[in-house]
Amino acid sequence: MSTAAERDTIAEPDVENSNTNRKQPFPQGFLDTISTGWAERPETLPGAREQASYAAVRRAALSAAFPGKRLVIPAGSLKQRSNDTDYVFRAHSAFAHLTGWASDTEPDSVLVFDPTDDGHDVTLYFRERADRTTTEFYADATVGEFWIGPRPSLAGVAADLALTTAHLAEFAPAEGELVLDEDETLTRAVSELRLIKDDFEIAEMRRAVEITAAGFDDIIRELPSAVAHARGERVVEGVFHRRAREDGNGEGYDTIAASGPHACYLHWTRNDGAVVPGDLILVDAGVEADSLYTADITRTLPVSGTFTDVQRRVYEAVREAADVAFAAAKVGVRFRDIHAAAMTVIAARVAEWGLLPVTAEEALDAEAGGQHRRYMVHGTSHHLGIDVHDCAQARREMYYDGIVAPGMVFTIEPGLYFQIDDLTVPAELRGIGVRIEDDILMTEDGPVNLSAGIPRTADEIEAWIARVQS
């Protein structure tokens, strides 16, 4: 039996008026016997998963922020890819954060906070598995267990998540309720709730980084195969995908495998180019763990194993900017100050190389400057967690203008990008793009680089390639 592309060879009995010629009626003999002859499926209820207690604390915090309000947090639905095929389902991040259901989440589930005198009663509504006497079991290719495998029971999920559960059919909207992604206040609150990570989240971030590091080793090991293929960037993408699926839930975002001039396109995800000896390849990739927490790592690698003098000069300038930003990341500073620290180095180096029409100091002027941003247009840091760009709906005063605090996880990712047709730079720089990105945990004692185990300096990168390919 194949996937969704071939799974509708049978369908509901009342298909005479169907507008597709792929559906056929069930013969009477099938209908008479399909509900019989199945073994009993006794269910042993699980203990609550580790994340359940952490999710309960998060729900309590949200409840306290909205006394007397009914809150509705949908998981989201399957999204059509083409015709009768869907994208792989991934729950809304706020739903996953508040339930702990992670990659096990059932599509169309809804988490509801019903107000009480002393807080909220919280109920998780979802479509329970259908009894084998129903047509859904064998005829519904979207939810039928004959098609997609066993679905969880209400009792099993209640025990797993330490939550009250009910069938989705029992959920009814109410007047005046606040619905996630429809109500700005609720959407902002669940985003800001993730600014500070708890111990479970931090452990999952470490796990995601650990798997991602293994994925980068895989990429280096297979670089010769990438060089040999006309679309070597896709070889790199595929190698990382295998690691992400084997050891995690998948990638946390589309992998950027940008070789040569493609490295200058910040979100290059076509990945259809050649990987050419002598060029650099910029790989921005992160594994999403089964918990849905993701890493976000970038390393820029010399395809031949050794940087040229010009490549090394650019690379080490970017690393210097990253190191200065890391040193600036302290409890109590403003989040945007980390970016400002990195940009002092970027401005100084491109001025030193004669690329600016003004001095570095003039370029850094907040009102009249910015000339150096031509070569690094993006920001240096973003929050990271259950989304690759986590907490994105938080208020500016809580995010970019917010104060760095223990428990925050964010990236540091300066870069330099000299596009192939940029006549403001000498020919030797054109087509060189470099980014170094690490995942940083802020603690009371200062920043911790969660991805420090992945080589960073030019010398370390060269030694890494030699070691893995030996």
Secondary structure, DSSP 8 states (H G I E B T S, - for coil): --SGGGTTSS--S--TT-S-TT-----HHHHHHTTSS------------THHHHHHHHHHHHHHHSTT--EEEE-----EEETTEE------HHHHHHH--GGG--TT-EEEEEEETTEEEEEEEE-----TTSHHHHH-TTT-HHHH-----HHHHHHHHT-EEEEGGG----TT-EETTT-HHHHHHHHHTTSS--HHHHHHHHHHHHHHHHHHHHHHHTHHHHHHSTTHHHHHHHHHHHHHHHHSSEESS--EEEEGGGGGSTT-----S---TTSEEEEEE-EE-TTS-B--EEEEEETTSS--HHHHHHHHHHHHHHHHHHHH--TTSBHHHHHHHHHHHHHHHHHHTT--SS-HHHHT-TTT--GGGGG--S-S--B-SSSTTTTTTS-TTTTTTSB--TT-EEEE--EEEE-TT-TTS-TTTTTEEEE-BEEEEEETTEEEETTTTS--SHHHHHHHHHHHH-
